[in-house]
Amino acid sequence: MFIARLVFIGVCLFLFSDAQASQVKEFRLKNGLKVLIVEDHKAPLATFQIWYRVGSMDEPTGKTGISHLLEHMMFKGTPKYGSKVFSNIIQKNGGGDNAHTSKDYTMYFQTLSSDRLHLSIKLEADRMRNLLLDPKEVSSEKNVVMEERRMRYEDSPQNLLYEEVIAASMKTHSYRWPVIGWMSDIASIERKDLFEHYRRMYSPDNAFIVIAGDVDPEKIMSDIKKHFGRIKPSGLRKKTAKKNTVNAEPGQNGERRIYLKKEAELPYIVMAYHTPNFPDNDSYALDVMATVLSDGKSSRLYKSLVYEKKMALNSGADYNGFHRDPFIFTFAATAAPGKDIGEIEETIYDEIEKIKKEPPSDKEVRKAKNQIESSFVFAQDATYTKAYYAGMFEMLGDWRLMDRYLEGIRKVSPQDLQAVAGKYLNELNRTTGILVPQKKKGGPGEQQ
């Protein structure tokens, strides 16, 4: 029965992969704007996403966080539609909208009734080139972002440690910069900086649109050409590319260690190893290894650190190869009260060494692969995620890479996990950060 179920799932995944590829229709306007449309007529809904090929990795030195701040300013209005009008229009028509910035891209989206999709097209075309960037709004929003940074990083010891580890592990590549930016850089950003970044990066030749849902591609393209077709490509990205050349990260030749002393309840550890990104052949095995190590209560790290030895409250391993450039594989754990963070570190090393000495069983690897594939496939049941996955792979080079990902995962063997563990998870390639809790100022027995 179990074997039959696995075969059934495998067949469904294979069929879904081929069907997903055949559903995507690709168009391109004369100004360079690419459009991907994924038809899904199960419900009268549609998602509109516009992706800009700009993330924190593309920012000028000394202006970290400018892409994230610009994302905030995109909701502050154009001459035609004032501040917050964009979101109000979408909400009044029964939809929802949002945006997010990553190291690799900035993406804006709306999900609404498919017969209202023309609103997204009209509004997004308008703010692609007509953003106001009012100086008062810029000043106000800078304060909002700085407060966001305080809450998410300055006042969160674990997040701050992760940020410090990334900065230490990446010496030359701009991935070392946090997406939200360094506090002093955010404070230095002026309206003219935002305007230059906006004009250079927010252009049809540096963007693409993904639409998924109950739509007619020909009708949608007619509307897109009407509103976006008249926008001229800026060309500024190519002219100023040399200013923001991303340097390849050199190989690491020795462990780097960070000790962060901060008010906190419990010790915490983060370890980062340099690894390749998708679609490198090793990326599939790294993905499966992260699942074997930390996906669920039956995973190796949870069983060892949390369940059996009871030395950690939580633990995990994470690998996300969906970046434009090579990034990292991380381990993290929070010590249980009274437990030694050093013992936790050694236990994680032991789990790594076990994979190096003996590959995981076929059953363990098969289970991990099924978890990855089923999660990947069933997540695309909604129109938003259908569009998101197509967009993510387009950002990596081509939306057709979506099928290559599943094919690569299926081919991973236990020996592949053993090989990548030996190749990447070694001391010379490691950056380790440890949070050393400090007593709260003004606490019991402490003079104020």
C-alpha positions as CSV (number, residue, x, y, z in Angstrom):
1,M,0.0,0.0,0.0
2,F,2.8,2.4,1.0
3,I,4.8,1.6,-2.2
4,A,1.7,2.1,-4.4
5,R,1.1,5.5,-2.8
6,L,4.6,6.6,-3.5
7,V,4.3,5.5,-7.1
8,F,1.0,7.4,-7.4
9,I,2.6,10.5,-6.0
10,G,5.6,10.2,-8.3
11,V,3.3,9.9,-11.4
12,C,1.2,12.9,-10.2
13,L,4.4,15.0,-9.8
14,F,5.7,14.0,-13.2
15,L,2.4,14.8,-14.9
16,F,2.1,18.1,-13.0
17,S,5.6,19.1,-14.0
18,D,4.9,18.7,-17.7
19,A,1.5,20.3,-17.4
20,Q,2.9,23.3,-15.6
21,A,5.4,23.9,-18.3
22,S,2.8,23.6,-21.1
23,Q,0.5,26.1,-19.3
24,V,3.0,29.0,-19.4
25,K,2.7,31.3,-22.4
26,E,5.5,33.8,-23.0
27,F,5.3,37.2,-24.7
28,R,7.6,40.2,-25.0
29,L,7.0,43.8,-25.8
30,K,9.3,45.9,-28.0
31,N,10.6,47.8,-25.0
32,G,12.0,44.6,-23.5
33,L,9.2,43.8,-21.0
34,K,8.6,40.0,-20.8
35,V,5.2,38.7,-19.9
36,L,4.4,35.2,-18.6
37,I,0.8,34.0,-18.4
38,V,-0.3,30.8,-16.6
39,E,-4.0,30.0,-17.3
40,D,-6.0,28.5,-14.5
41,H,-9.7,28.5,-14.9
42,K,-10.7,26.7,-11.7
43,A,-11.9,29.9,-10.1
44,P,-12.7,33.5,-11.3
45,L,-9.5,34.8,-9.7
46,A,-6.2,36.1,-11.0
47,T,-2.8,37.2,-9.6
48,F,-0.7,39.9,-11.2
49,Q,2.9,40.1,-10.3
50,I,5.6,42.5,-11.6
51,W,9.2,41.5,-10.8
52,Y,12.1,44.0,-11.0
53,R,15.6,42.6,-11.3
54,V,16.9,44.6,-8.4
55,G,17.6,43.5,-4.8
56,S,20.0,44.4,-2.1
57,M,22.8,42.8,-4.1
58,D,22.4,45.6,-6.8
59,E,22.7,48.5,-4.4
60,P,25.4,51.2,-4.5
61,T,28.0,51.0,-1.8
62,G,27.0,53.1,1.2
63,K,23.3,53.0,0.3
64,T,22.3,49.6,1.6
65,G,18.6,49.2,2.0
66,I,17.7,51.6,-0.8
67,S,15.8,48.9,-2.7
68,H,13.7,48.1,0.3
69,L,13.0,51.8,1.0
70,L,12.0,52.3,-2.6
71,E,9.6,49.4,-2.3
72,H,7.9,51.4,0.6
73,M,7.9,54.5,-1.5
74,M,6.1,52.8,-4.4
75,F,2.9,53.0,-2.3
76,K,3.3,56.7,-1.7
77,G,1.7,57.9,-5.0
78,T,2.1,59.3,-8.4
79,P,0.6,62.6,-9.8
80,K,-2.4,60.6,-11.0
81,Y,-2.9,58.4,-7.9
82,G,-2.0,59.9,-4.5
83,S,-0.4,58.3,-1.5
84,K,-2.0,54.9,-0.5
85,V,-4.6,55.3,-3.4
86,F,-3.2,52.2,-5.2
87,S,-3.9,49.9,-2.3
88,N,-7.3,51.5,-1.6
89,I,-8.4,50.9,-5.2
90,I,-7.4,47.3,-5.1
91,Q,-9.1,46.7,-1.7
92,K,-12.3,48.5,-2.8
93,N,-12.5,46.0,-5.7
94,G,-12.2,43.0,-3.4
95,G,-8.5,42.3,-3.9
96,G,-5.4,42.4,-1.9
97,D,-1.9,43.6,-2.6
98,N,1.6,43.6,-1.2
99,A,5.3,43.6,-2.1
100,H,8.6,42.3,-0.9
101,T,12.3,42.9,-1.5
102,S,15.0,40.2,-1.4
103,K,18.7,40.0,-2.1
104,D,17.9,39.3,-5.7
105,Y,14.7,41.0,-6.7
106,T,11.7,43.3,-5.8
107,M,8.2,42.0,-6.5
108,Y,4.8,43.6,-6.3
109,F,1.5,41.7,-6.6
110,Q,-2.2,41.9,-6.5
111,T,-4.8,39.1,-6.3
112,L,-8.3,39.9,-7.3
113,S,-11.3,38.9,-9.4
114,S,-10.0,38.2,-12.9
115,D,-12.4,40.7,-14.5
116,R,-10.7,43.4,-12.5
117,L,-7.2,42.6,-13.6
118,H,-7.1,45.7,-15.8
119,L,-6.8,47.7,-12.6
120,S,-3.4,46.1,-11.8
121,I,-2.2,46.7,-15.3
122,K,-3.1,50.3,-15.3
123,L,-1.9,51.1,-11.8
124,E,1.5,49.2,-12.1
125,A,2.2,50.8,-15.4
126,D,1.6,54.3,-13.9
127,R,4.0,53.8,-11.0
128,M,6.7,52.2,-13.1
129,R,7.6,55.6,-14.4
130,N,5.7,58.3,-12.6
131,L,6.5,57.9,-8.9
132,L,6.3,61.2,-6.9
133,L,9.0,60.5,-4.3
134,D,7.9,63.5,-2.3
135,P,10.8,64.6,0.0
136,K,8.5,64.7,3.1
137,E,7.3,61.2,2.4
138,V,10.8,60.0,1.9
139,S,11.9,61.5,5.2
140,S,8.9,59.9,7.0
141,E,9.3,56.5,5.4
142,K,13.0,56.4,6.3
143,N,12.0,56.7,9.9
144,V,9.5,53.9,9.4
145,V,12.2,51.6,7.9
146,M,14.7,52.5,10.6
147,E,12.2,51.6,13.3
148,E,11.5,48.4,11.4
149,R,15.2,47.6,11.5
150,R,15.4,48.3,15.3
151,M,12.5,45.9,15.9
152,R,13.6,43.1,13.6
153,Y,17.3,43.2,14.2
154,E,18.6,45.5,16.9
155,D,16.1,44.2,19.4
156,S,16.2,40.6,18.2
157,P,19.5,38.9,19.2
158,Q,19.0,35.8,17.1
159,N,18.3,37.8,13.9
160,L,21.2,40.2,14.7
161,L,23.6,37.2,15.0
162,Y,22.4,35.8,11.7
163,E,23.0,39.2,10.1
164,E,26.5,39.3,11.6
165,V,27.4,35.8,10.4
166,I,26.3,36.6,6.8
167,A,28.4,39.8,6.9
168,A,31.4,37.9,8.1
169,S,31.0,34.9,5.7
170,M,30.7,37.1,2.6
171,K,33.8,39.3,2.2
172,T,33.4,40.8,-1.3
173,H,29.9,39.8,-2.6
174,S,27.1,42.2,-1.9
175,Y,25.0,39.4,-0.4
176,R,26.8,40.4,2.8
177,W,24.5,43.4,3.0
178,P,21.2,43.0,4.8
179,V,18.1,43.5,2.7
180,I,16.8,46.1,5.1
181,G,20.2,47.9,5.1
182,W,22.6,49.1,7.7
183,M,21.2,51.7,10.0
184,S,23.7,54.4,9.0
185,D,23.2,53.8,5.3
186,I,19.4,54.0,5.6
187,A,19.8,57.4,7.4
188,S,22.0,58.7,4.6
189,I,19.6,58.0,1.7
190,E,18.2,61.1,0.2
191,R,15.4,61.7,-2.4
192,K,18.0,62.1,-5.2
193,D,19.5,58.7,-4.4
194,L,16.0,57.1,-4.5
195,F,15.2,58.8,-7.8
196,E,18.4,57.7,-9.5
197,H,17.9,54.1,-8.3
198,Y,14.3,54.2,-9.4
199,R,15.0,55.5,-12.8
200,R,17.8,53.1,-13.4
201,M,16.1,49.9,-12.2
202,Y,12.4,50.4,-12.6
203,S,12.2,50.1,-16.4
204,P,10.5,47.6,-18.8
205,D,13.9,46.2,-19.9
206,N,14.7,45.4,-16.3
207,A,11.3,43.8,-15.3
208,F,8.9,41.1,-16.2
209,I,5.2,40.4,-15.5
210,V,3.7,37.1,-14.4
211,I,-0.1,36.6,-14.4
212,A,-1.8,33.4,-13.2
213,G,-5.5,32.7,-13.1
214,D,-8.7,32.8,-15.0
215,V,-7.6,35.0,-17.9
216,D,-7.6,35.1,-21.7
217,P,-3.9,35.7,-22.7
218,E,-4.8,37.6,-25.9
219,K,-7.1,40.0,-24.2
220,I,-4.6,40.5,-21.3
221,M,-1.7,41.2,-23.7
222,S,-3.8,43.8,-25.5
223,D,-4.3,45.6,-22.2
224,I,-0.6,45.3,-21.2
225,K,0.6,46.6,-24.6
226,K,-1.8,49.6,-24.2
227,H,-0.4,50.6,-20.8
228,F,3.2,49.3,-20.7
229,G,4.0,49.4,-24.4
230,R,4.3,53.2,-24.4
231,I,7.0,53.2,-21.6
232,K,10.5,53.6,-23.1
233,P,13.3,51.4,-21.7
234,S,15.6,53.5,-19.6
235,G,18.9,52.0,-20.8
236,L,20.4,53.4,-17.6
237,R,21.0,50.0,-16.1
238,K,23.5,49.1,-18.8
239,K,25.2,52.6,-18.8
240,T,25.7,52.4,-15.0
241,A,26.3,48.7,-14.6
242,K,30.0,49.2,-13.9
243,K,29.1,51.2,-10.7
244,N,27.5,48.1,-9.2
245,T,29.6,45.3,-10.5
246,V,29.0,42.3,-8.2
247,N,32.3,40.7,-7.3
248,A,32.5,36.9,-7.1
249,E,33.1,35.6,-3.5
250,P,36.6,34.1,-3.2
251,G,37.0,30.7,-1.6
252,Q,37.2,30.7,2.2
253,N,40.4,29.2,3.6
254,G,39.7,29.1,7.3
255,E,36.9,29.2,9.9
256,R,35.6,32.6,10.9
257,R,34.0,33.0,14.3
258,I,31.7,35.7,15.7
259,Y,30.7,36.2,19.3
260,L,27.7,38.5,19.9
261,K,27.1,39.7,23.4
262,K,23.6,40.8,23.8
263,E,20.7,40.9,26.3
264,A,19.1,37.5,25.8
265,E,17.7,34.5,27.7
266,L,19.5,31.6,26.0
267,P,22.6,31.0,23.9
268,Y,22.2,30.5,20.2
269,I,24.4,29.3,17.4
270,V,24.5,29.9,13.7
271,M,26.9,28.2,11.3
272,A,27.2,29.1,7.6
273,Y,29.0,27.2,4.8
274,H,29.5,28.5,1.3
275,T,27.6,26.5,-1.3
276,P,26.6,26.8,-5.0
277,N,23.2,28.0,-6.2
278,F,20.6,26.3,-8.4
279,P,21.0,24.9,-11.1
280,D,24.5,23.7,-10.1
281,N,24.5,19.9,-10.0
282,D,25.3,19.9,-6.3
283,S,22.3,22.1,-5.4
284,Y,19.8,19.2,-5.6
285,A,21.8,17.1,-3.1
286,L,22.2,20.0,-0.8
287,D,18.5,20.6,-0.9
288,V,17.7,17.0,0.0
289,M,20.4,17.0,2.7
290,A,18.8,20.0,4.5
291,T,15.5,18.1,4.5
292,V,17.1,14.9,5.9
293,L,18.8,16.9,8.6
294,S,16.0,19.2,9.8
295,D,12.5,18.7,8.2
296,G,10.2,17.6,11.0
297,K,10.5,15.7,14.3
298,S,11.9,12.6,12.6
299,S,14.8,14.6,11.2
300,R,18.4,13.9,12.4
301,L,19.0,17.2,14.1
302,Y,15.7,17.2,16.0
303,K,16.0,13.6,17.1
304,S,19.6,14.1,18.4
305,L,19.5,17.7,19.8
306,V,15.9,18.1,21.0
307,Y,14.4,14.7,21.5
308,E,17.2,12.4,22.6
309,K,19.8,14.6,24.3
310,K,17.4,17.4,25.2
311,M,20.2,20.0,24.9
312,A,18.4,22.3,22.5
313,L,14.9,23.9,22.3
314,N,15.1,23.9,18.5
315,S,17.5,23.2,15.7
316,G,17.6,23.3,12.0
317,A,19.5,23.3,8.8
318,D,18.6,25.4,5.8
319,Y,19.6,25.6,2.2
320,N,18.0,27.8,-0.4
321,G,19.7,27.6,-3.7
322,F,17.2,29.9,-5.4
323,H,19.6,32.9,-5.6
324,R,21.1,34.6,-8.6
325,D,24.6,33.9,-7.2
326,P,26.1,31.2,-4.8
327,F,25.1,31.7,-1.2
328,I,25.2,29.5,2.0
329,F,24.0,26.4,3.8
330,T,23.2,27.2,7.5
331,F,22.7,25.3,10.8
332,A,21.1,26.9,13.8
333,A,20.1,25.9,17.3
334,T,18.9,27.5,20.6
335,A,20.3,26.0,23.8
336,A,17.9,24.6,26.4
337,P,18.1,26.3,29.8
338,G,21.3,25.3,31.5
339,K,22.8,23.6,28.5
340,D,26.3,24.3,27.0
341,I,26.2,25.8,23.5
342,G,29.6,24.3,22.9
343,E,28.2,20.8,23.3
344,I,25.4,21.7,20.8
345,E,28.0,22.8,18.3
346,E,29.9,19.5,18.7
347,T,26.7,17.5,18.3
348,I,26.0,19.3,15.0
349,Y,29.5,18.5,13.8
350,D,28.9,14.8,14.7
351,E,25.7,14.7,12.6
352,I,27.6,16.2,9.7
353,E,30.4,13.6,10.1
354,K,27.9,10.8,10.2
355,I,26.8,11.7,6.6
356,K,30.4,12.0,5.5
357,K,31.3,8.6,6.8
358,E,28.1,6.7,5.8
359,P,25.5,7.9,3.3
360,P,21.9,8.1,4.6
361,S,19.6,5.1,3.8
362,D,17.7,4.9,0.6
363,K,14.5,5.1,2.6
364,E,15.6,8.3,4.4
365,V,16.6,10.0,1.1
366,R,13.4,8.8,-0.7
367,K,11.3,10.3,2.1
368,A,13.1,13.6,1.9
369,K,12.8,13.8,-1.9
370,N,9.0,13.1,-1.7
371,Q,8.7,15.8,1.0
372,I,10.4,18.3,-1.3
373,E,8.5,17.4,-4.4
374,S,5.1,17.3,-2.8
375,S,5.7,20.6,-1.0
376,F,6.9,22.2,-4.3
377,V,3.9,20.9,-6.3
378,F,1.1,21.3,-3.9
379,A,2.2,24.8,-3.0
380,Q,1.3,25.8,-6.5
381,D,-2.4,25.1,-6.0
382,A,-3.1,28.8,-5.5
383,T,-2.9,31.4,-8.3
384,Y,-0.4,33.4,-6.3
385,T,2.1,30.5,-5.9
386,K,1.6,29.4,-9.5
387,A,2.8,32.9,-10.6
388,Y,5.4,33.1,-7.9
389,Y,7.2,29.9,-8.9
390,A,7.2,30.9,-12.6
391,G,8.6,34.3,-11.6
392,M,11.2,32.9,-9.3
393,F,12.7,30.6,-11.9
394,E,12.5,33.4,-14.5
395,M,14.5,35.5,-12.1
396,L,17.1,32.7,-12.0
397,G,17.4,32.7,-15.7
398,D,14.4,31.1,-17.3
399,W,11.0,29.9,-16.1
400,R,11.6,26.6,-17.8
401,L,14.1,25.7,-15.1
402,M,11.1,24.8,-13.0
403,D,11.0,21.4,-14.6
404,R,14.7,20.9,-14.3
405,Y,14.5,21.4,-10.5
406,L,12.1,18.5,-10.0
407,E,14.1,16.3,-12.4
408,G,17.3,17.1,-10.4
409,I,15.7,16.3,-7.1
410,R,14.5,12.9,-8.3
411,K,18.0,11.9,-9.4
412,V,19.7,12.5,-6.0
413,S,21.2,9.4,-4.4
414,P,22.4,8.8,-0.8
415,Q,26.0,8.9,-2.2
416,D,25.3,12.4,-3.5
417,L,24.5,13.6,0.0
418,Q,27.7,12.0,1.3
419,A,29.7,13.7,-1.5
420,V,28.3,17.3,-0.9
421,A,28.7,17.0,2.8
422,G,32.4,16.2,2.3
423,K,32.9,18.9,-0.3
424,Y,31.2,21.8,1.4
425,L,30.6,21.1,5.1
426,N,34.1,21.5,6.4
427,E,35.9,23.7,8.9
428,L,37.8,25.8,6.3
429,N,34.5,26.7,4.6
430,R,32.7,27.6,7.9
431,T,31.6,30.8,9.6
432,T,30.3,30.3,13.1
433,G,28.4,32.8,15.2
434,I,27.5,32.4,18.9
435,L,25.1,34.5,20.9
436,V,26.5,35.1,24.5
437,P,23.5,36.2,26.6
438,Q,24.0,39.2,28.8
439,K,22.1,40.0,31.9
440,K,19.4,42.6,31.5
441,K,20.5,46.0,32.7
442,G,18.8,47.0,35.9
443,G,18.0,43.4,36.7
444,P,17.9,41.9,40.2
445,G,21.1,42.4,42.2
446,E,22.5,44.9,39.7
447,Q,23.1,48.5,40.6
448,Q,21.5,51.1,38.4
